[in-house]
Amino acid sequence: MANEQNAATDHSAVLRANLQALSERISAGLGAAVLSSAIAFDELTVAFDAAKWVESMTYLRDNGFICFIDLTAVDWPAREKRFDVVAHLLDPKANLRIRAKCMTDEETPVESCVGVWPAANWFEREAYDMYGVLFAHHPDLRRMLTDYGFDGHPLRKDFPMSGYVEVRYDDAQKRVVYEPTRLTQEFRSFDFLSPWENAEYELPGDEKATRG
């Protein structure tokens, strides 16, 4: 058991050393394009200048990160540049992964990476559909998970849980129609407090224990 723990510790230490060396190489190779770099939970995250996003992604591809895993976005509504565009890449030869990200707002497009990795096509479309992130020079920036006439972007943190409209097929009109959302009941505030955490009210069945 001790040998296994020592092996795991050694592996983690080697991995962090490799990631630190990788971080330094990227900073040296891209200079001012790198805004920040951090290693947490044995993972390297590098933030790049959005204006040099494609330049940075091309550098990573040409230096071992030939495997594009995915791309998504994160919404921070209180921030001026509310979106993080996040890409995950793999260097299969060195067996190293990197999380690359840049910031943008609702109106400023990020340069598309489709020319660097063709596989980014659908991921960028998904980020556009779900978050509203714009990608400049994307070959086909259309919605892919919602309908063409869908209003809003479902994964934005200010998007209502109930949505704006509901969709149904109308037999009389023989087509799909959009209508304002109608809830069959009001939203209820559910209490998920565990009975073992001293609820401040009497739970059903507790009255049996309190009878004199």
Buried (B, 14 or more C-beta within 10 A) or exposed (E): EEEEEEEEEEEEEEBBEBBEEBBEEBBEBBEEBBBEBEBEEEBBBBBBBBEBBBBBBBBBBEBBBBBBBEBBBBBEEEEEEBBBBBBBBBBEEEEBBBBBBBBBBEEBBBBBBBBBBEBBBBBBBBBBBBBBBBBEEBEEBEBBEBEEEBEEBBBBEEBEEEBEBEEEEEEEEEEEEEEEEEEEEEEEEEEEEEEEEEEEEEEEEEEEEEEE
